[in-house]
């Protein structure tokens, strides 16, 4: 199932993206999708990264929305 993602671009970013879209004769959506896929292919993911763990790795945690960084990455030093 496809998901909709929304973001904002400044005028310069939009105009550059529009030019690429026109040059390639593709809709903006297609250009953005290709850019995202290329980016994801280049990013290194490691399974050990806490971001891939369960939403709350602390049992009984009720403040995950406030302390998510601390729970995922540990306390600040």
N, C-alpha and C positions, 0 to 999 in steps of 0.2 A: 504494500500500500504506500503510495506517495505521501509525503509530508510537505506542507507549505512552510517556507521559511521567509521571514520578512526582515529587511534591514534598511539602513539609510546610507546614501552616498552623498558626498558633497558634489557641487556642480561640476568640478573638474573631473572627478572620478566618473560621474555619470556621462559626461561628454566623451571621454576616452572610451568608455564601455560601448557607448552608442556607435562611435566610429568603427570599433572592432566588429560590432554587430552588422553594420551596413557593409563593411568590406567583405565579411564572410557570408553575407546574405543569410544570416541566421537571426532568429528572435533573441532579444536580450536574455530571455530565460535559458536558451540553449547555450549561449556564451558563458553565462554564469555557472551553469551545471558543469560544463567542460572545465572551467577554471577550478571549481571545487574538487572535481575528481582528480585533476592534475595535482592540486595541493595535497590532497589526502594520500596520493601515491608517493609523495616526497617526504611526508612527515613520518618520523620514526615513532612507532608505538611499541611500548613494552608491556607485556601482560602483568608485570609487577606494579605498574602505576596504579596507585589507589583509586584513580578515577574510574577504573574498570571493575572495582569491587562493588559489593552491595551498597545500596543507598545509605544505610547507616550501619557501620561496622561495630558500633558500640551498642551493646545490648541495653535496652531500657532508655536509650537517649531520647529525650523529648525536646531538645533544643538544637537539633540538627540544622535548622534554617539559620540559626545565629552563629553556630560554631563549626560549620561544615569544613572550613579550611583546617582548623585545629584537629578535627577528627580524621580528615583525610591525610594531612601532611605532618601532624604532630604539633607540639607547642612551639611557639616562637622562642628563639634563643636570644 
